[in-house]
Amino acid sequence: MDAAAGAEAEPLLPPRSWRRGRGLWRAGGGVRSAAEDGTAADNDLYINQAIVFIEDAIQYRSINHRMDSRSLWLYRWYYSRTCQWILSLTITLILALAFIEKPSSLTVTSDVRYRPPAWNPPCGLTESIELLCFIVFVVDVSVKSYLVGWEEFWKNKWLMAYILTLVVSLADWIVSLSFFCAENVRIRRILRPFFLLQNSSMMKKTLKSINSTLPEMASVVLLLAVHLSLFTMFAMLLFARTKDGQQDKEWVVYFRNLPDSLTSLLVLLTTANNPDVMIPAYSKNRAYSIFFILFTVLGNLFLMNLLTAIIYNQFRGYLLKSVQSSLFRRRLGIRAAFEVLSSLKDTPANAQQSYVSVGALLRVLQKVEMDSRCKQAIMRSLKICSCDHLSAAQFQKLFEELDKDAIKQHPPSPEYQSHFMQKLQFAFGHPYFGYLGNVVALANIVSICVVLVMDADKQPSERDDFFLGAINCFFILYYLLEMLLKILAMGLNRYLSYPSNRFDGLLTVILLVLEIATFAVYGFPHPGWRPEFMGLLSLWDMVRLGNMLIVFRFLRIIPNMKFMALVVTTLLDLVKNLRAFAGILVVVFYAFAITGIMLFQGAVVPLGNTSAVNTTYDNSTLRCGTYEQLEYWPNNFDDFAAAVVTLWDVMVVNNWQVFLEAFSRYSSPWAKIYFVAWWLISSVIWVNLFVALLLENFIHKWDRRCHREPLSDIEYQRTVELMFRDVLEEPTEEELMEKLHQHPHLQLCR
């Protein structure tokens, strides 16, 4: 604590007394300011502070951290690419241990009937890797705690939870070693996703938004529960057991008792067992269909869609709020940099207004890590300005370059002197030449479909591969010629600057290599060509691989179709910019998979095994639609990989009632709670959340595309931070200064 106190005592900003109008905090008696002692070390401190503030602004980071020289060095070291890469690798490594440690997923199949014994690492191997990961996390939380300051540390719930998670994990690790890795329950495995969660600010914001949505969702879920309970009672009354056992199929299969009745209607809420659940009663009397139709309309069409609407309404402004917060952080970081640079000793003492010298800003720009495009743009603006000092407004305006679209301009085409070459350049550089390539790609797809349909039922010995080999050779030669002509017209640099051309060129090269390999192994095509039994690789396999690549090549038509291009770019933006939601899904998947292993590992056993005491079926009497009859044996919780796939199958909700019934029978009736909880979290909450964000992203992008004409030679590389740039509100001077006054390590009074 003494070292920390000494670091905090180092001067951050000079006192107000040395310059009028600055409004900076006056240091206590006996502590000299930077202006008074005039040392170069103090100026270097202010420069380094400005560098860190600008880098915080670029990365949308909080500026509430220690600002002394030693802490600034540690801060930049912590956020360096190397340290962040090590931290990300450590998180990935500790999460990936679930595939290797006991029960290991290192088998070809997860089918309990054919799965060989899995290799399990010796005790101490994975535990040693865990210990290394824990050491990295201890260093991580220690550095974070020190940089924010001890007062802020006690207010930070995430850091407190981080330390608690590490303590529990280390204690559980010690217990594992004391039992020689033979314990069945390892609590630390469930806690591992927290390391991923705490390292992403976007994931934290998303969880906060989901938490604020829970009261609204809870009201609809409660209404669903009431709806389910009422119809369950009606069903038990309608389908009660009668004297005629032949007419009790509905009761026997679906409504024998309260748990079975609730389960049957809950599954019907997802339509997974429709119309199976209705057929026995409907066969007896068509009037029974009214009950099931009414239940489905009220529950699935009204209440479930109402839940989607509530989630969408809550998250409709989620991205906008998040980007608004990010914009405020950026403006605050830039303003903080202005304040420290305006405190340099070369500022006149009689200055009535704060300003920054251009020389000081240039010193900062030389050391700050930022995109070269933005740095060059700021340099150009400074040259155009041709002034020696910058006010706060001018300083802030310079860094608005960070908020602009990244514009990619393609290199110019080569200039040919020959009139003939100019004509060739015009012809093969024209968009119509690209349209011709699309038509040829379509013809290629059609020809492949015709050949596949004709040869679908033929034996390999009956097929004549001459036609397929000939048309593939023709089309590949055309693609090669098209690529060369485009390079001739556009030049290599301009050709490679287009992603679609790189995609086409790469596929063309791969297809050419495959074709040459085919000729080398099988010779040239000729009538009666049947080379399936020649060489190490079947010609049919090689041609099939080539044809799949040709189908991918047909995707080149997407940019030429406006609406299709809009849909595809929306999906790509969602994948690139909404990683936080995918991260939360990974966290939930991981936690439920580990829990499922703890609950159901070894529960499913193949038929005929004498240990299957809960199994009521044998090989000769398998009821239709059961786990055994559908051969769902690979879907189990015997290892981590199998558990993840099983959870995915339940998340899709198709036939998820099979898993409910099977694991209730193999383990315990209480197993239904686990699967219902997973359905609620994954299929109801997360999928609806994804739909809401997809709608918002698509609608906003559609509105922008309708009001902006595309430019042929310019590509806008827009991120999610820039999507809402035109509707964001700029923070006011008062808001920025008020936030700066609240900085725990930076004291201002104006």
N, C-alpha and C positions, 0 to 999 in steps of 0.2 A: 504493500500500500504506500510505502514511502516513495518508492520509485515512481509510482503512478502520480503521487502528489507533486513530485518534482517535475514530471512531464507537464502536468497541467499548469504549473507556475510559469512556464516559458511564455513570453509575450506573444499574443496572437495578433492583436491590433493595437495601434498606438492610441494613447488617451486623447480625449477631446482638447486638452489644454494646449497641445502643440499646433493646432490648426482650427481656426474658427469655422463653424458651420458643418464640421464633420459629423458631429452627433455620436461619436464613439465613446465607449465606456472608459472612464478614467481609472488608470491603475492605482492600486493602493500606495500609500507612502513608502518610499524606499525602493520601489520597483521602477526602474527607468524604462521609458518607452523606446521603440525603434527609432523614432524621429530624434530623440535626445542623444542616444549613443551613436547613431549614424553608422552602425556597423553593416558590412555587406551580408553578414549572416542573417540579419533580420529581414533584409530584402529577399534573400533566397528563400526564407521561410514563407513570406507572402506569395512569392512566385509558385512555390510548391503547393501552397494551399489553393491557389487559383487553378492550378493544373488538376488537382484532385476534384475540386468543385465542378469543373467543366466535364471531367470524365464521369462524375456522378450524374450530371445532367444528360450526357449522351446515353448512358445506360439506364436512365430513370431510377437511379438509386437514391436512397435517403441520404441527406447530408448531415444527419445527427450522429456524428462520430467525433472522436478525438482529433485535434488539429495541430498538435505539437510535432516537431520534426521527426522524432522517433516513431510516433504513431502514424504519421503520413507515409513513412517508408514501409512500415508494416502493412498499412492499408493497401498501398499499391502492389506490394508483394502478394498479399492475400488474393487480390482480384486480378492478378496476372493470369495469362492464359495457361501457364504451366500449372499453377496451383489449382485453378478451377478445373483443369483437365484431370489432375490427380484426384480431386474430390469427386468428380463425376464418375471416373473409373472405379473408385472405391465403392460408391453407391451401387454401380452396376454389378460389381464383383460380389458384394455381399448379398444382393438379391438373387444373383445367378447360382449361389451355393445351393439353393433349394432343389436344383436339378441334379446335383451330384451327391449331396449328403443322404444318409439313410432316411427314408426309403429312396433309393436312387432311381432316376428315370432313364438310365443308360441301358435300355433294352429296345429291340426292334419293334416290338408290339406291346401294347398294354392289355391285350386280351388275356383274361385269367386262364383260359383254356390252353393257350399256346405260349405264354410268356415264359422265357427261360429265367433262371435265377439271376437277379441283377447283381452287378459288381457294386459293393459298398466299400467306401474308403475306410482305411484303418483309423482307429481312434487317434485323434490328434492332428490328422491332416487338415480337414476342413476347420477344425477348431483353431489351428495355427493361422489360417487365412483370416478367420474371424477376428482373432486378436490383433492382427495387423490393421484390419479395417477399423477396429475400435480405437486403436492408437491414433489413426488419422482423424477420426471423429472427435476424440478428446482434444487434439490440437485445434481442430476446426472450432469447436465450441469455446475453447479457451481464448482464441484470437478474437472471435466475435464478441465475447463477453468483455474483453479488455477494450476493444475499439469503441464500443457504445458507451463505455463508462459504467462504473459500478452502480451509480444511482439509477441509470436507465435500465441496467440489467435486471434489477428487482421488479421493474414494471413490465418487462418483456416476458409474456407467458410462453412464447415459443421457445425461448432459450431455457426457461425453467423446465419445460417439458422435454427438451433435448437432453438436459443433464439427467433428469429422472429416467428417461429411456435408456441412456447409457449405463446408469447405475444398475437398473434391473437386468439389463442384458449381460453385463459383466458378472453379476451375481449368479444368473442362470448358467453362464458359461463355466463358472467355477463348480457349480453343482454337477454339470455334465462330466467334467473331468473327474470329479470325486466318485461318480458312478461308472467310470470307464466308458462313457458314451452309451450306456445301456438304458438310459431313461427313455420313456415313451413320450413324455410331454416336454416340449422345449418352448418356453414362453417367448424367448427372444426372437424366434422365427416369426411370430405374429407382429412383433414390434419393428421388424426391419423396414417395412414400407414407410415408417415415419421419417427415416433418413432421407428418402426421396421427397417426401412431402415438405419438410422444413427447409429444403434447399431451393424451393421455387416460390417466389413471391406471388406469381400468378395463381398457383394452386392454392395458396393461402387465401387470396382474395376470392377465389371461386368457392372455397369452403365457407367463407364468411357469407357470401351471397346465398348459398344453399341453406345455410343455417337461418338466415332471415326469411327464407321462403317456407321453412318447415311449418310455422303456424297455419298458413293458408292451406298447405298440402294436408296437414293433419285434419283439418275440418272436412275435406273431401274424403280422405281415407276413413274417417269416422263415419261419414255418411255411407260409404261403401260397406263398412262393417255392419251398419244397421240394415242396409239393403240385403246383404248376404244372410244375416241372421233371420230376418223376417221370412225370406223365401226358403230358408232351410226348414223352418218350422212348418211352413205351408207344404213343402215337399214331403216331410215326414208324415204329415196328416194325409196327404193325397195318396202316397205310395206306401201306406202301412201294410203290414203283413196280413194276408187274408187266409181263409180256410183252404182256398184252392191254390195249392203249391205251384201249379202250372202257370198261374197268372201273376206270380210274384217275382218275375225276372228283374223288374225295375228295383224292387226292394233288395233282392239278393245281391245284385251287382253294384248298385250305386247308393242306396239309402237304407242300409241295414242298421246303422246306428248314427249318432250325432257326428262323430269325427268323419265317417265316410260321407255323410250328407254334406257337411261343410266343404270337404275336399272336392266332391263332385261339382258343386256349384261354383266354387272358387276357380276350378279349372275351366268351367263353362264360361266364366267371366272373361277368360282369355281366348275363348272359342277353340281351344285345343282339342276338346273332346266332343265338339259339335259335328254331326248330329247323333253320335253314338249314344250319348247319355239320354237322348229322347226316344230312340227307336223302340225299346221294349214297351213303354207306355203308349207311344203313338201307334204301334201295331195293334194294341188292344182297343184304343179309342182315339180317334183323331182330335177330339176336344182337348186332350192333354197337351197338344202342341202349343196351345195358348199360353200355358204356364211358362214354358221354356222360352218362347218368343218374347213374352213380356219381361222376363228376367234379363234376357240378353239386351233388349232395347234400352231398358232403364240403366242397367249396369255398364254394359260395354259402349253403347252409342252415346249415352248422356253423361254418366258420372266419370268414366275413364277419359272421355274427350274434354270434360270440364276440368279434370286434373291437368291435362295438357295445356289448356287455355290459361290456367292459373300460373303454371310454370313459365309459359311464354310471356305472360304479362309481367311477371317478376323480372325475367331476364331480358325483356325487350330493351331496356336501357342499360343492361349490364356492361356491354362493351363500351358504350358511350361514357358511362361513369368511370370505368377503368381508365379509358384513354384521357378523360378530363383530369383524373388524378395524376396520370403520367405526365401530362402537359404541365401541370402545376409544379411537379418535382423538377422538370427540366427548367422552367423559368426561375424557380427558386435557386437551383444550382448555379445558373448563369448570373443571377443577381448577387449571390454570395461571392462569386468570383470577382465581380465588379467591385464589391465593397472592399475586399482584401487588396486588390490591385490599386484601388484609389487611395490606399493607406501607405503606399510607398513613399520613401523619404524625399523623392524628387518633386513631390507635389508642393506648390507654393503655400506658405502658411496663411496668406490672405485670400485664399480661394473661397468664393462665396458658394460655389456649387461643386459637388463631387464629380470628378472625371478621371479617366484612365489614359495614360500616355500610350500612343501607338507602339512605341518601342517595347514597353512592358508586355503588351498583348502579343507582339511578335515573339518575344522570349517564351511566353507560355505556349504559343502555337507550335513552336519548334519541339517541345517536349511532350505535349499532350498526345495521347493515343486516340485518334479519330480517323474516320474515313478520309482517304486522300481527296476524294471529290469535294467533300465539304470544306476541307482545309484549303484547297486551291481556290474554291469559290470565295471564302472569307478573305484570302489574300488579295484576290482581284478587287473585292469590294473596298478594301483598305487603300489600294492604289487609286481607285476611282475617286474615293473620298478626298484624298490628298490633304488630310488634316493631321495635326499633331496630337490632338486629344479627342477623347470620345466621352460623351455624356452617357448616363444610364440608359436612356432610350436608344441611342445609337449603338451602344454596346450590345443591348438585347436584340436589336434588329439584325446585327451581324450574324448572330447565332441562330436566327430563324432559318438559316440555310439547312439546319438539321431537320427541319420539319417538312422540307420540300420533297416532292417525288424524285426518286432516282431515275433520271432520264438516260436511256442508253441509245446513243446515236450510232448507226452502223457505219463502218468505213466506206469511203467512196469507191465506186467502180473504177476499174482501170480505164485509162484514156488511150484508145488505139488511134494511130495515124492513118491506117489503111481504111479506105471507104468500104471495102468488102468486110473487114473485121467489125466495123461499126454497125453494118447491117446485121451481121451474125449476133453481135451483142444486143442489139435492139430486139431481135426475134427471140433469142433464148433467155433474155432477161425480162421479157414481157409476162405479165400475170397469166395470159392465155396459155403459155407454155406449161405453167404449173397446173392449170386446169386440165390440160391434156394428160399430164402425169396422173392426175386423180382419176380420169376416165380409164387409163391403162390399168391402174391399181384395181379399179372396180371390175374391169374385164378379167383380171387375174383372179380375183376372188370368185367370180362366177364360174370360171373354168375349173377352179379347184373344187367347188361345190358339185359341179356336174360329174367330175371324175370320181369323187368320193361317193356320190349316190350310186353311180354305175358299178363301182367295185365293192360296195359295202358287204354284199353277201357272198362274194367270190373267195375261194381259197387262194392262198398265195401262188400255188402252182397254176391257177387258171387266169391270173391277172397278166395283162400285157402292159408293162410299165413304159412302153415306148412313148405313148401319147403324153403321159404325165411328165416324163423326163424331157420331152421336146418342148412343151409349153413352158416348163420352168426355166429351161435354158434360154428360150426366147425372151421371156419377161426379165430375167436377170440381166441379160445383155442390154435390154432397153433401159433398165434402171442404172446400169453402169454408164451407158451413153448419156443419159439425162444428167447424171451427176457431173460428168466431165464437161458437158456443154454449159451447165450452170456455173461451174468454176471458171470456164472461159469467159462467160458474159459478166460475172459479178466479181471475179477475182477471189483468190483463196480466203483472204481475211474477211471479206464481206460475206462470202458464202458460209463460213464457219460462225459468223456473228449471229446467225439466225438459229434458234434451237431446233426448228423443224428441219432445217437443212442438215444439222449435225445428226439428228435422229435418222433421217433418210440415208445419209452417207454411211453411218455406222451399220445400219441394216444391210445396205448394198454390199459393203465390204464383207460382212459375215456370210451373206448369201453366196457371194462369189467364191469365198474360201470353201464353203460346203460343196458348191458345184464342181470346183476343181478337184476336191477330194473324192467326189463321186466318180468323176471321169477317171481319176487315177486308180481307183479300186475296181470299178466295174466296166471301164471302157465307155465309148460313146453310145448313145441310144440308137437302137435299130429295131425294126419290126421283129416281134417275138422275143423281145428283151426281157428275160426273167432272171435277174442276178441276185435273188433273195438269199441264195445259199452260197454266195461267193463272199469272201472276205470276212472280217471280224464283225462288221456292223451291217445290219440289213439296210438295203437301199430304201425300203419303205420307211424305216425309222429316220433316215437322213432326210428324205423328202418331206416327211411329216414335220420335222423340225424346221426345215426351210419354209414350208407352207404356213406354219404358225407365225414365223417372222414376217411373212408377207401380209398376213392378216393384221399384225401390228402396224405395218407400213400404211395400211389403209386409213389409220387414224390421222393421217396428214390432212384429211378433208375437214377436220374439226375447226381449225382457225378460219376456214372460208365460210362457215355457217354461223351467222351471228348469234343466234339463240343457243345453239349447241356449244359454241365457244364460251358464252356467258355461263352456262351451267358448269362446264368443265373448270373454268377459272374460279368459279365460286367454290367448288369442291377442293381445288388445289389450295386456295387461300385458307380454307377451313383446316386443311391438313397441316399447312405450314404455320399458321398463326394461332391455332387453338390447341397447342400442345398441353396446356394445363388440364384440359378436360380428359384427354387421353391419359395423362399422368394419374389423375384421380381414379380413372377406371382401372389402371394397372394396380394402384394401391388397394382398391376394393377386391379385385380379382385375387391378388396375392394373399390378402388377409383371409378371404373366404376359402381359398384353396388349402392354406395351411390348417385352418380350422376343420375343413372337411377331412383332411388326412388324419387329424387327431381323433375325429369322431367315427370315421367309417373305414379306416385302413384295414384291409383284410376281411371286411364284412361280406363282400360278394365272393362266393365260391362256386366253381362250376358244378353242373348237375352230376349226380352220381357220387359226389364227395360225401363221405359219411359224416363229416363235420358240419354239413349244412343242415342243422337241426331245425332252422326256421323255414326251410324250403318245403313247400307243399306240392311241388310239381316234380314229375320225373320225365324221362325222355319220351314216353308214350302218351302222356296226357299234359300237353302244354296249351293253356288257354290262350286264345287268339288275342294279340295286343299286349301281351305281358313282356317283361324285360327279357325273359328267357326265349320266348317264341320269336321276338324281334331280333334276337342275338345282339343285344346291346352290351355284351360282355366287355368290350374295350372301354366303356364308359364307367369308370370307377374312381376311387380315391386312394388307390394303392401307392401312387407316387405323385409328385408335383405336376408333371406334364399331363398325366391322365386327368388329374383333378381340374386343371385349367380347361381342358377340352370339354369335360363333363359340365362345368359351370357355363361354358359358352352354349352348349346344347340346351341347357335349361333356360338361359337368357333369351334364346330365340323363341321359346315357349311352345314349339311344335313337339307334341307328344311328351311334354314335361310331366304329365300325370303318370307316365310310366316310371319315371325316376322316383316320384313321390311314393308310389305303391311298392316298388321294389325295395328301396332302402328302408321303408317302414317295416317291411317284412323281414329283411335280412338283419336289421339292427334293432330298431325300436320305433314304435309309433310316433315318438316325439321327434323323429327325424324330419317330419313334415314341416316343423317350425323352421328348420335350417333352410329348406328349399323355398318356402314361402318368403322368408326374409330376403333371400337372394333375389327372388323374382321382384319384390317390391323395390329393392335398391337398384338393381341393374336394369330391369326391363321397364319399370314404371317411372322411376325418378331419372336415371341417367339417360335413357333413350329419349324421353320427353325433353330433357334438357338439351340434348344434342339437336333434336328437331327444332326447338325454339331458336337456338343459335344459328342453325342452318337457314331458317326463315329470315332472321334479321340480316344475316350476311347477304343473302340473295336479294332481298328487297332493296337494301341500300345500294348494292352494286348495280342493280337494274336501274335504279333512279339515276345514278351517276352516268351510266352508259347512254341513257336516253338523252342526256343533256350535253354530251361531249362527243365531238366527231373524232373518229380515230385518225391518227397521223401515220402515213405509210412508212416513214423512215425513222420513226421514234417509238420506243417501247417504254411504257411507264411501269416501273417496278414498285408496286404499291404494297405496303405492309398494313397490318391491322391498325397500327398507330396512326397511319395517314388516311385511313378510310373515312374517318369522321372529322377530318381536319376542318372542313368548311362549316361545321355546326358547333365547334368547340368555343367556349368562352375564355378569353384571355384573363388571367388573374390581374387584379388591380395592384397599384403601387402599395396601397395600405395593407392588402392581404400578404404580399410578399414580405414587407418589413415587419409585420406582426409575427409572421412565422420565423423570420430571422431572429427576432428578439427572444423567441422561445428556444433557440438553439442552446443545448446544455453546455457547449464548449466554445461558443462564440457570443460575446457580449456587445450588444448595441443598445443605444438609448434613444435614437431618434425615430 
